[in-house]
Amino acid sequence: MHELSVCQSLLDQVQRVAADHAAERVERIVVRIGPLSGVEADLLRSAYPIAAAGTIAEGAVLDIEPARVLVHCTACGAETEAAPNRLLCGACGDWRTRLVSGDELLLASLELSVPDDLPDDLTH
């Protein structure tokens, strides 16, 4: 299950952001996963508590948002949604497309608990 190592890498990033903001704990993690990313959302959700144990993110809510598959057509110039297994232009049906989104695994946002007495430059 490579989702555990993906989760550990994600938590490394979360811990760096939390440290940059002098957070006491992470309350919520929002991740955007595309269907072409190679990551299974359910497996990532299952691996999260194991990877987060003993970290600043232990007990934080993990929200997973699905990302849409979008393609840019090089024939007509349209940007349209496509099926993950059929990357055709939704406007003209051409096969000459470029993937715009759908293969990402993105840390979209974090909710952090920070002490009230932090200097302004660390809270913004």
C-alpha positions as MATLAB code, in Angstrom:
seq = 'MHELSVCQSLLDQVQRVAADHAAERVERIVVRIGPLSGVEADLLRSAYPIAAAGTIAEGAVLDIEPARVLVHCTACGAETEAAPNRLLCGACGDWRTRLVSGDELLLASLELSVPDDLPDDLTH';
ca = [
       0.000    0.000    0.000;
       1.921    3.024   -1.251;
      -0.731    5.331    0.238;
       1.047    5.033    3.607;
       4.245    6.506    2.161;
       2.186    9.141    0.318;
       0.507    9.988    3.617;
       3.867   10.238    5.387;
       5.140   12.646    2.710;
       1.955   14.683    2.999;
       2.373   14.863    6.775;
       6.004   15.986    6.364;
       4.679   18.914    4.337;
       1.909   19.579    6.894;
       4.440   19.594    9.751;
       6.682   22.083    7.884;
       3.736   24.452    7.346;
       2.632   24.064   10.968;
       6.167   24.819   12.194;
       6.379   27.906    9.929;
       3.239   29.228   11.653;
       4.230   28.100   15.179;
       1.065   25.972   15.354;
       0.298   23.959   18.447;
      -1.700   21.425   16.472;
      -3.313   20.747   13.123;
      -7.113   20.661   13.231;
      -7.998   19.912    9.607;
      -6.181   18.873    6.434;
      -7.816   19.279    3.033;
      -6.308   17.285    0.171;
      -7.374   17.376   -3.483;
      -6.875   14.104   -5.366;
      -7.354   13.610   -9.077;
      -8.541   10.295  -10.499;
      -5.326   10.022  -12.536;
      -3.011   10.610   -9.542;
      -2.532    6.924   -8.777;
      -3.707    7.469   -5.193;
      -6.841    5.790   -3.852;
      -8.740    8.155   -1.560;
     -10.129    5.358    0.633;
      -6.684    3.828    1.129;
      -5.197    7.240    1.926;
      -7.981    7.818    4.454;
      -7.208    4.425    6.041;
      -3.460    5.079    6.173;
      -3.810    8.559    7.649;
      -4.325    7.637   11.349;
      -1.285    5.354   11.257;
       0.941    7.979    9.628;
      -0.348   10.818   11.843;
       0.145    8.978   15.146;
       2.546   10.897   17.354;
       2.634   13.966   15.078;
       1.189   17.450   15.413;
      -1.581   16.272   13.071;
      -2.701   13.325   15.197;
      -6.485   13.540   15.518;
      -6.851   16.135   12.763;
      -9.718   15.722   10.321;
      -8.615   14.615    6.850;
     -10.933   15.910    4.130;
     -10.406   14.589    0.635;
     -11.791   16.557   -2.294;
     -11.980   14.897   -5.709;
     -10.427   16.817   -8.591;
     -11.989   16.813  -12.044;
     -10.188   15.701  -15.171;
      -9.823   18.717  -17.464;
      -8.218   18.727  -20.901;
      -7.170   21.492  -23.266;
      -7.853   20.707  -26.915;
      -5.021   21.622  -29.274;
      -7.409   21.436  -32.236;
     -10.181   23.858  -31.142;
      -8.653   25.463  -28.043;
     -11.486   24.497  -25.682;
     -10.916   23.449  -22.105;
     -13.415   20.789  -21.112;
     -14.030   18.042  -18.593;
     -13.143   14.521  -19.710;
     -13.532   10.986  -18.457;
     -10.346    9.606  -16.844;
     -10.159    6.817  -19.423;
     -11.181    8.934  -22.430;
      -9.282   12.205  -22.711;
     -11.228   13.574  -25.660;
     -12.265   17.193  -26.173;
     -15.801   17.725  -24.899;
     -16.388   20.487  -27.477;
     -15.193   18.957  -30.760;
     -14.409   15.334  -29.860;
     -10.779   15.529  -31.008;
      -8.189   13.267  -29.390;
      -5.359   15.834  -29.474;
      -5.673   17.119  -25.943;
      -3.357   18.138  -23.126;
      -4.166   17.254  -19.539;
      -4.850   20.383  -17.464;
      -5.892   18.725  -14.202;
      -6.872   15.369  -12.801;
      -3.472   13.895  -11.982;
      -2.775   15.991   -8.894;
      -2.362   15.174   -5.243;
      -2.491   18.599   -3.658;
      -2.431   19.868   -0.100;
      -5.268   22.354   -0.579;
      -5.538   23.861    2.908;
      -4.832   23.466    6.616;
      -6.588   24.614    9.750;
      -4.087   25.207   12.539;
      -4.333   26.039   16.227;
      -1.820   28.744   17.054;
      -1.098   30.420   20.405;
      -2.800   33.792   20.971;
       0.421   35.547   21.906;
       2.311   35.101   18.611;
       3.930   38.070   16.828;
       1.908   39.333   13.840;
       4.491   38.159   11.288;
       3.877   34.489   12.283;
       0.073   34.624   12.235;
      -0.357   35.974    8.694;
];
